[in-house]
Amino acid sequence: MNDAKHMANIHGNILTPGGWIHGAVTFNERVAGISGSQADPQGNADDYILPGFIDLHVHGGAGKDVMEGGDAIHRIAAIHARHGTTSLLATTMTAPPEDIDVALAAIGKAVHARGKNEARVLGAHLEGPYINAGKLGAQPNYARAATLAEVKRLEALAPLRVITVAPEIAGHLGLVRELANEGMRVQIGHTLGSYEDGVAALDHGATGFTHLFNAMSGLHHREPGMVGAALAHAQFAELIPDLLHVHPGAIKTALRAIPRLYCVTDSTAATGMPDGEYMLGRHTVHKCMGGVRLPDGTLAGSTLTLDQALRNLVGLGLDLADASARVSTHAADYLGLEDRGRIAPGAWSDFVVLDRDLKLKAVYIEGDRCDLNDA
C-alpha cells in the first residue's frame, strides 16, 4: 500500500463530478486535490482519467469460481483489476446451504484483506437461493424460500450488500421490507412475478433489478411483466452489456427509461481464459463463440470485463462521461458509497487511465498502481 505521506500525480483529461478537467490528480490512498482547468477532451490528445470501475455482479474469472471458497476470490479480484475494476461484489449461486457458507466465509475474509494487484472486495451479492425455481436461468435447482433468521446468519459470514429475491414467492414480500430495514439492497430477479409483483416489491423497499431482461417475466403491452415494472418505476437496475444477453435495442430502451441504469459483467470462471469447460457453482459450463453456456445452450453468465463494457456502451452511442457513470458512479451510489465511483478530494484513489481508443493504460486501486501484466 502507498505510504500515507507519499503523494503521486497523474496528468490528463480527468472526469470529475463537475465535468472534465485538463490537469493533474494528486493522491495517495485518497485524492488530495485536482488542479487544472475545465476543457473539452476532444481539444487535446491526452489520456482519459476516469473513476475506477465498480462491478456488483461477479461470479468468477481466471478459471476460478466464487463458490470454490478458499483463495479463489483473490484470483478473481486480480483478473478483474487488470481490466479496470477497482471494487466488486463477489456473487454467489443458488446452492446447498453448506456451499453458500463456504463461499461467504471466504468473501468475508477477502473484504478485510485486499492483496497486491487486486480489486477491493466490498462484500457479497447473494444472487441465490431465494429465487423462483421456474426462472433459474443458469442457476442450479436449489431454490428455496428465505427467512430473516437465515439471512442474518449469512450476514455474519460476509457483508451482504445486495440480495436477489423473487418477490412472488410466499413470504418474500414481507421479507423484502425486513431486509430493506436492515440496510440491505434487495434486487428483484430470477422471477416469474408480474408487473404488480414488481411494483409491490418496490413499495416494500426493493431498490433494483438483477440483470435486467434476463431471467424475469418479459414485457407485453397487456401484461407488462417484471421488465415493465422496471422500465416504468426503477431508478436503479443492473444490466449485462456484452451484446449477447441483451439486444442493443433493448439496452437503449432501458437507458432511456431507467435514470441510473448501471452495468455488471455477471462474469464466470471462463473470464480471461481460453475456450473450454469451467465450473459455475455446481454446473459445468462451456465457453465458446464468445459466450458461456450450459450444455442445453442457456446463457450461463459471461466473459465480459468492465473495460469492454465501457467500449460497448460508447459503441452504442453514449458519450464517455455517461458510459463511465454506468460502469462506476451509479453502482457506487446504489450502494451508498460517496467515496468511490468519482474522482474528488477525499474519495478513494480508484482510477483508470485510458488511451484515445479507450484501451487501458493504467489502473490505480486505493492509490496503488496495479501491474496489468501480473498473472
Secondary structure, 3 states (H helix, E strand, C coil): CCCCCCCEEEEEEEEECCEEEEEEEEECCEEEEEEEEECCHHHCCCCEEEECEEEEEECEECCEEHHHCCCHHHHHHHHHHCCCEEEEEEECCCCCHHHHHHHHHHHHHHHCCCCCCCCEEEEEEECCCCCCHHHCCCCCCCCCCCCHHHHHHHHCCCCEEEEEECCCCCCHHHHHHHHHHCCCEEEECCECCCHHHHHHHHHCCCCEECCCCCCECCCCCCCCHHHHHHHHHCCEEEECCCCCCCCHHHHHHHHHHCCEEEECCCECCCCCCCCEEEEECCEEEEEECCEEECCCCCECCECCCHHHHHHHHHHCCCCHHHHHHHCCHHHHHHCCCCCCCCCCCCCECCEEEECCCCCEEEEEECCEECCCCCC
